[in-house]
């Protein structure tokens, strides 16, 4: 996990406007033995310790401390972001998924569906290139690219700087497309109102069980590319069952961003979420 292994070290670029470096992490050289034996087989399970992770040379105690320090600092920035969004009536969504799930296509189709009804803007997260932000801007909507370099996720500090540059409109919808990764983004609060996990039917129905932290953190799961189901061996009901097993409160929508199937339900969810957010904004609620 990047909160202890240091994979987010290095320079983050916020498209032509800002860059900053993460502080380096000191690694204590301690040995921790995280492998276990199962039914006579030598099975490595590095998620069994208190840190639920393994880094060579770091004890479980040290990893827990590092993770607490990093996430604690991130959460301070997330509170600032959330306060800003609340004060300005901005509904911020954090879209998370594996690479290739169709997040950017989903965003462009969502913009086409709603841009005449809602004010929208987008923050794009990728390790390199501005291709996705360019695709979004081609729709006529404001977009800003964050390149994380070696980092595998967005954090609240990056998003805060991006918002300063992007300046989303009052009472608008801000869509944050996270770096393609089902592990680290689960732990990093960006100040968003909801995490939306996008799962393509080409990935396998057991993804919610393999990456439970992400699906537990999400309020909504979008099962994308359902137009491909006739060509795949994918059990939709089993996938839904797995998602509910990990997170009983999760809502699930099935759609195809490419063909438009199910997009109306997604649009209705967005408009209902925004309406509730605006009620809280106008009444001073949270």
C-alpha positions as CSV (number, residue, x, y, z in Angstrom):
1,X,0.0,0.0,0.0
2,X,1.4,3.4,-1.0
3,X,0.9,4.9,2.4
4,X,3.7,2.8,3.7
5,X,5.8,1.8,0.7
6,X,6.5,5.4,-0.6
7,X,5.3,4.9,-4.2
8,X,3.8,8.4,-4.2
9,X,7.1,10.0,-3.7
10,X,8.2,12.4,-6.5
11,X,6.7,15.3,-8.3
12,X,3.0,15.8,-8.9
13,X,2.1,18.1,-11.8
14,X,-1.2,20.0,-11.9
15,X,-1.5,20.9,-15.5
16,X,0.7,23.9,-16.3
17,X,-0.2,25.6,-13.0
18,X,1.4,23.9,-10.0
19,X,3.7,21.2,-8.9
20,X,4.8,20.0,-5.5
21,X,6.8,17.2,-4.0
22,X,5.8,14.8,-1.4
23,X,8.0,14.5,1.7
24,X,10.2,11.4,1.7
25,X,9.5,8.6,4.1
26,X,12.2,7.2,6.4
27,X,12.2,3.4,6.4
28,X,13.3,1.8,9.6
29,X,15.1,-1.5,8.9
30,X,13.1,-4.0,10.9
31,X,12.1,-7.5,9.8
32,X,8.5,-8.6,10.0
33,X,7.5,-12.2,9.1
34,X,4.1,-12.1,7.4
35,X,3.9,-15.4,5.7
36,X,1.6,-18.2,7.0
37,X,1.1,-21.9,6.3
38,X,-2.2,-23.2,5.0
39,X,-3.0,-26.9,4.8
40,X,0.6,-27.9,4.3
41,X,1.2,-25.4,1.6
42,X,3.6,-22.4,2.0
43,X,1.2,-19.5,1.4
44,X,2.3,-15.9,1.7
45,X,-0.5,-13.6,3.0
46,X,1.0,-10.2,3.6
47,X,-2.4,-8.7,4.7
48,X,-2.6,-10.5,8.0
49,X,-0.7,-8.1,10.2
50,X,-2.0,-5.0,11.9
51,X,-1.0,-2.8,8.9
52,X,-2.8,-5.2,6.5
53,X,0.3,-4.8,4.2
54,X,3.9,-5.8,4.0
55,X,7.0,-3.8,3.3
56,X,10.5,-5.4,3.5
57,X,12.4,-3.9,6.4
58,X,9.4,-2.4,8.1
59,X,7.6,-3.8,11.1
60,X,3.9,-3.8,11.3
61,X,4.0,-1.3,14.1
62,X,6.1,1.1,12.1
63,X,3.9,0.7,9.0
64,X,0.8,1.5,11.1
65,X,2.4,4.6,12.4
66,X,3.5,5.8,8.9
67,X,0.0,5.2,7.5
68,X,-1.7,7.0,10.4
69,X,0.6,10.0,9.8
70,X,0.0,10.2,6.1
71,X,-3.7,9.6,6.2
72,X,-4.0,12.0,9.1
73,X,-2.4,14.8,7.1
74,X,-4.5,13.9,4.0
75,X,-7.7,14.0,6.1
76,X,-6.9,17.5,7.3
77,X,-6.8,18.7,3.7
78,X,-9.9,16.7,2.9
79,X,-11.8,18.6,5.6
80,X,-10.8,21.9,4.0
81,X,-11.9,20.7,0.6
82,X,-15.2,19.4,2.0
83,X,-15.9,22.7,3.8
84,X,-15.2,24.6,0.5
85,X,-17.5,22.3,-1.5
86,X,-20.2,22.7,1.2
87,X,-19.9,26.5,1.3
88,X,-20.2,26.8,-2.4
89,X,-22.9,24.2,-3.0
90,X,-20.6,22.0,-5.1
91,X,-21.4,18.3,-5.3
92,X,-18.0,16.5,-5.7
93,X,-17.8,12.9,-6.8
94,X,-14.7,10.7,-6.7
95,X,-14.7,8.2,-9.6
96,X,-12.5,5.2,-8.9
97,X,-11.8,2.0,-10.9
98,X,-9.2,-0.2,-12.5
99,X,-7.5,1.1,-15.6
100,X,-9.6,0.6,-18.7
101,X,-13.0,0.4,-16.9
102,X,-14.4,3.2,-19.1
103,X,-14.4,6.1,-16.6
104,X,-13.4,8.8,-19.2
105,X,-16.0,7.6,-21.7
106,X,-18.6,7.6,-18.9
107,X,-17.7,11.2,-18.1
108,X,-17.9,12.4,-21.7
109,X,-21.3,10.7,-22.1
110,X,-22.5,12.1,-18.8
111,X,-21.5,15.6,-19.9
112,X,-23.4,15.1,-23.2
113,X,-26.4,13.9,-21.2
114,X,-26.5,16.7,-18.5
115,X,-24.5,19.8,-19.7
116,X,-27.7,21.6,-20.7
117,X,-29.2,21.0,-17.2
118,X,-26.2,21.2,-14.9
119,X,-23.0,23.2,-14.6
120,X,-20.2,20.6,-14.6
121,X,-16.4,20.5,-14.4
122,X,-13.8,17.7,-14.2
123,X,-10.5,17.0,-12.5
124,X,-8.6,14.3,-14.2
125,X,-6.0,12.1,-12.5
126,X,-3.4,10.1,-14.4
127,X,0.3,9.3,-13.9
128,X,1.2,10.9,-17.2
129,X,-0.3,12.7,-20.2
130,X,-3.2,15.2,-20.5
131,X,-5.2,13.1,-23.0
132,X,-8.2,12.6,-20.7
133,X,-8.5,16.2,-19.8
134,X,-8.3,17.1,-23.5
135,X,-11.2,14.6,-24.2
136,X,-13.3,16.3,-21.5
137,X,-12.5,19.8,-22.7
138,X,-13.6,18.8,-26.2
139,X,-17.1,18.5,-24.8
140,X,-17.0,22.2,-23.8
141,X,-16.7,21.6,-20.1
142,X,-13.8,22.9,-18.0
143,X,-11.3,20.2,-17.0
144,X,-7.9,20.2,-15.3
145,X,-5.3,17.4,-15.4
146,X,-3.3,16.2,-12.4
147,X,-0.3,14.1,-13.3
148,X,0.9,12.1,-10.3
149,X,4.1,10.8,-11.8
150,X,4.9,7.6,-9.8
151,X,2.0,8.2,-7.5
152,X,-0.9,5.7,-7.8
153,X,-3.7,7.9,-6.5
154,X,-4.9,11.5,-6.0
155,X,-4.8,13.0,-2.5
156,X,-6.7,15.8,-0.9
157,X,-3.8,18.3,-1.2
158,X,-3.6,17.8,-5.0
159,X,-7.3,18.2,-5.4
160,X,-7.3,21.3,-3.2
161,X,-4.7,23.0,-5.5
162,X,-6.6,21.8,-8.6
163,X,-9.8,23.3,-7.3
164,X,-8.0,26.7,-6.8
165,X,-7.1,26.6,-10.5
166,X,-10.3,25.1,-11.9
167,X,-12.7,27.3,-9.9
168,X,-15.8,25.2,-10.2
169,X,-19.0,27.2,-10.4
170,X,-21.3,27.7,-7.5
171,X,-23.9,25.0,-7.0
172,X,-22.2,22.8,-9.7
173,X,-21.2,19.2,-10.2
174,X,-17.5,18.4,-9.9
175,X,-16.4,15.0,-11.2
176,X,-13.0,13.8,-10.0
177,X,-11.6,10.9,-12.1
178,X,-9.0,9.2,-9.9
179,X,-5.9,7.3,-11.2
180,X,-6.9,3.8,-12.4
181,X,-6.2,1.7,-9.2
182,X,-8.5,-0.3,-6.9
183,X,-6.2,-0.2,-3.9
184,X,-4.7,3.1,-2.7
185,X,-7.6,5.5,-3.7
186,X,-9.8,3.7,-1.3
187,X,-7.9,5.1,1.7
188,X,-7.6,8.7,0.5
189,X,-10.5,11.0,1.2
190,X,-10.5,13.9,-1.3
191,X,-13.4,15.8,0.4
192,X,-15.9,14.3,-2.0
193,X,-19.6,13.6,-1.2
194,X,-19.5,10.1,-2.7
195,X,-17.0,7.6,-4.1
196,X,-18.3,6.0,-7.2
197,X,-16.7,2.6,-8.1
198,X,-16.8,1.8,-11.9
199,X,-16.4,-1.9,-12.7
200,X,-16.4,-3.1,-16.2
201,X,-17.9,-6.5,-17.0
202,X,-14.7,-7.4,-18.7
203,X,-12.9,-7.5,-15.4
204,X,-14.5,-10.4,-13.6
205,X,-17.4,-10.6,-11.2
206,X,-15.2,-11.3,-8.1
207,X,-13.5,-7.8,-8.2
208,X,-15.5,-6.6,-5.1
209,X,-14.1,-9.6,-3.1
210,X,-10.5,-9.1,-4.3
211,X,-10.6,-5.3,-3.6
212,X,-13.0,-5.0,-0.7
213,X,-11.7,-1.8,0.8
214,X,-12.6,0.1,-2.4
215,X,-16.1,-1.3,-2.7
216,X,-16.7,-0.9,1.0
217,X,-15.8,2.8,0.7
218,X,-18.0,3.4,-2.4
219,X,-21.7,4.6,-2.2
220,X,-22.4,3.5,-5.7
221,X,-21.1,0.8,-8.0
222,X,-21.5,1.3,-11.8
223,X,-21.3,-1.9,-13.7
224,X,-20.2,-0.6,-17.1
225,X,-19.9,-2.1,-20.6
226,X,-23.0,-4.3,-20.2
227,X,-23.4,-4.2,-24.0
228,X,-20.5,-6.8,-24.0
229,X,-22.3,-9.3,-21.8
230,X,-23.5,-11.5,-24.7
231,X,-19.9,-12.1,-25.5
232,X,-18.5,-12.7,-22.0
233,X,-18.8,-15.3,-19.3
234,X,-19.8,-12.8,-16.6
235,X,-22.3,-13.5,-13.9
236,X,-24.0,-10.2,-13.1
237,X,-26.1,-11.5,-10.2
238,X,-23.0,-13.0,-8.6
239,X,-21.1,-9.8,-9.0
240,X,-23.9,-7.9,-7.3
241,X,-24.0,-10.4,-4.5
242,X,-20.3,-10.0,-3.9
243,X,-20.6,-6.2,-3.9
244,X,-23.4,-6.4,-1.3
245,X,-21.5,-8.9,0.7
246,X,-18.6,-6.4,1.0
247,X,-20.9,-3.4,1.4
248,X,-24.6,-4.0,2.1
249,X,-25.5,-0.3,1.6
250,X,-23.9,0.1,-1.8
251,X,-26.2,1.1,-4.7
252,X,-25.6,-0.5,-8.1
253,X,-26.4,0.7,-11.6
254,X,-25.9,-1.3,-14.8
255,X,-25.1,0.7,-17.9
256,X,-23.1,1.0,-21.1
257,X,-21.5,4.4,-21.6
258,X,-20.9,3.4,-25.2
259,X,-24.5,2.5,-26.2
260,X,-26.3,4.7,-23.7
261,X,-28.1,1.8,-22.1
262,X,-28.8,2.6,-18.4
263,X,-27.4,6.2,-18.7
264,X,-30.8,7.7,-17.8
265,X,-30.7,6.0,-14.4
266,X,-27.2,7.3,-13.8
267,X,-28.3,10.8,-14.8
268,X,-31.3,10.5,-12.4
269,X,-28.9,9.4,-9.6
270,X,-26.7,12.4,-10.2
271,X,-29.6,14.9,-10.3
272,X,-31.1,13.4,-7.1
273,X,-27.8,13.6,-5.3
274,X,-27.2,17.2,-6.4
275,X,-30.8,18.1,-5.3
276,X,-30.2,16.7,-1.8
277,X,-26.8,18.4,-1.7
278,X,-28.4,21.8,-2.6
279,X,-31.0,21.4,0.1
280,X,-28.2,21.0,2.7
281,X,-26.4,23.9,1.1
282,X,-29.4,26.3,1.3
283,X,-30.4,25.2,4.8
284,X,-26.9,25.1,6.2
285,X,-26.9,21.3,6.7
286,X,-24.1,18.9,6.0
